[in-house]
Amino acid sequence: METTRKGLLYILLFGAAPLVAQDDCKMVMDALTKVFETPTHAYVTMDITGKSQTGESIFAGGLVYAKYDGKWSSGMTTQEMKQLTEKNRKNNKTTCHYLNDELINGENTAVYTVHEVSPKSTSDSKTWISKSKGLPLRSVTDLDSGKNRVSTRYEYGNVKPPM
């Protein structure tokens, strides 16, 4: 059960498997890695095989908290999540391309598209990264040829553990 929760938490936060270190992906990879070191509140909406679900995750105080069925729990440290991300990077083929600049809530962002092939899935995503903070503000990931979609909104102000 705990392994399943960790996997679901990972999908909730990052959509598909994490990025490999490539020059074109450096900005995206650095931004996603920075989330582990920054108090972050992620709001997630998933459309999985036609069923809509929502979730939340908080990175704070060295722990990752996830909200399931209205209850907060913590089962993984930010360091463990970071190590899992780094391990998965080695097994995936990822290409990233800068798309354009956009304003998100009045903040300048660089928008990147990401195509990723892992041993278990293929995904296409769009990630908006704050130009001033180097952190993701939003991401939308299509999995399995668009059959499933995960949208994440990241917030960074006044984030505290929920417990």
C-alpha positions in Angstrom: 0.0 0.0 0.0 2.8 2.5 0.9 4.6 1.8 -2.4 1.4 2.5 -4.3 0.9 5.8 -2.4 4.5 6.8 -3.2 4.0 6.1 -6.9 0.7 7.9 -7.0 2.2 10.9 -5.2 4.9 11.0 -7.8 2.4 10.9 -10.6 0.3 13.6 -8.9 3.3 15.9 -8.6 5.2 15.4 -11.8 2.9 13.6 -14.2 5.1 11.2 -15.9 8.5 9.9 -14.8 11.2 12.6 -14.2 13.5 14.2 -16.8 16.9 13.1 -17.9 19.8 15.5 -17.9 20.0 17.0 -21.4 21.0 20.5 -22.3 17.5 21.2 -23.7 16.0 19.8 -20.5 18.3 21.5 -18.0 15.9 24.4 -17.2 13.0 22.0 -16.6 15.0 19.5 -14.7 16.5 22.2 -12.4 13.1 23.7 -11.7 11.6 20.3 -10.8 14.5 19.5 -8.6 14.3 22.8 -6.8 10.8 21.9 -5.7 12.3 19.4 -3.3 14.3 22.2 -1.6 11.5 24.8 -1.5 8.4 24.8 0.6 5.8 24.0 -2.1 2.0 23.4 -2.2 0.9 21.5 -5.3 -2.7 21.3 -6.4 -3.4 18.5 -8.8 -6.3 17.7 -11.1 -6.3 14.3 -12.9 -8.5 13.0 -15.6 -7.6 9.3 -15.5 -9.6 7.1 -18.0 -12.5 9.7 -17.9 -12.7 10.0 -14.2 -11.7 13.3 -12.6 -9.8 13.4 -9.4 -8.1 16.1 -7.4 -5.3 16.0 -4.9 -2.8 18.1 -3.0 0.8 17.7 -1.9 3.0 19.8 0.3 6.8 19.8 0.4 7.9 21.3 3.7 10.2 20.6 6.6 12.0 17.8 4.7 8.8 15.8 4.2 6.3 15.2 1.4 2.7 15.3 2.5 -0.2 14.1 0.4 -3.9 14.5 0.8 -5.9 11.4 0.2 -9.7 11.2 0.8 -9.5 14.5 2.7 -6.8 13.3 5.1 -3.1 14.4 5.1 -0.4 11.9 5.5 3.4 11.8 5.0 5.2 8.7 3.8 8.3 10.0 2.1 11.0 12.6 2.7 11.9 15.2 0.1 15.4 13.6 0.0 13.8 10.1 -0.8 11.7 11.7 -3.5 14.7 13.5 -5.0 16.6 10.2 -5.0 13.7 8.4 -6.7 13.6 11.2 -9.3 17.4 10.9 -10.0 17.1 7.1 -10.3 14.3 7.3 -12.9 16.1 10.0 -14.9 18.6 7.3 -15.9 16.0 5.1 -17.5 14.0 7.6 -19.6 14.5 9.1 -22.9 13.4 12.8 -22.8 13.4 15.7 -25.2 12.6 19.2 -24.2 12.0 22.3 -26.3 11.5 25.9 -25.3 8.2 27.0 -26.7 7.6 30.7 -25.7 7.2 33.1 -22.8 3.9 33.6 -21.1 2.5 35.4 -18.1 1.0 33.2 -15.3 -0.7 35.3 -12.6 1.4 38.3 -13.6 4.6 36.4 -13.5 6.9 36.0 -16.5 7.4 32.3 -17.3 9.3 30.3 -19.9 7.2 27.5 -21.4 8.7 24.2 -22.3 7.3 21.1 -24.0 8.6 17.8 -22.8 8.3 14.4 -24.6 9.3 11.5 -22.4 9.5 7.8 -23.0 10.0 5.6 -19.9 10.0 1.8 -19.7 6.4 1.9 -18.7 4.8 4.9 -20.4 5.1 7.8 -22.9 4.1 11.3 -22.0 3.9 14.8 -23.4 3.8 17.8 -21.2 3.9 21.5 -21.0 5.7 23.2 -18.1 5.6 26.9 -17.2 8.7 27.9 -15.2 9.1 31.2 -13.4 11.8 33.3 -14.9 12.5 35.1 -11.6 12.4 32.1 -9.2 13.4 29.2 -11.5 10.4 27.1 -10.1 7.6 25.5 -12.0 4.3 27.4 -11.6 2.2 25.0 -13.7 2.4 21.8 -15.7 0.0 19.8 -17.8 0.9 16.2 -18.7 -0.8 13.9 -21.2 -0.2 10.2 -20.6 -0.9 7.3 -22.9 -1.5 9.3 -26.0 -3.8 11.8 -24.3 -6.0 9.2 -22.6 -5.0 10.5 -19.2 -4.2 14.1 -18.2 -2.5 15.5 -15.0 -2.6 19.2 -14.4 -0.5 20.7 -11.5 -0.5 24.2 -10.1 2.4 25.0 -7.8 2.4 27.7 -5.0 5.3 28.8 -2.9 4.1 31.5 -0.4 3.5 30.7 3.2 3.7 26.9 2.8 3.7 24.9 6.1 3.2 21.2 6.9 -0.5 20.4 7.2 -0.1 18.4 10.5 
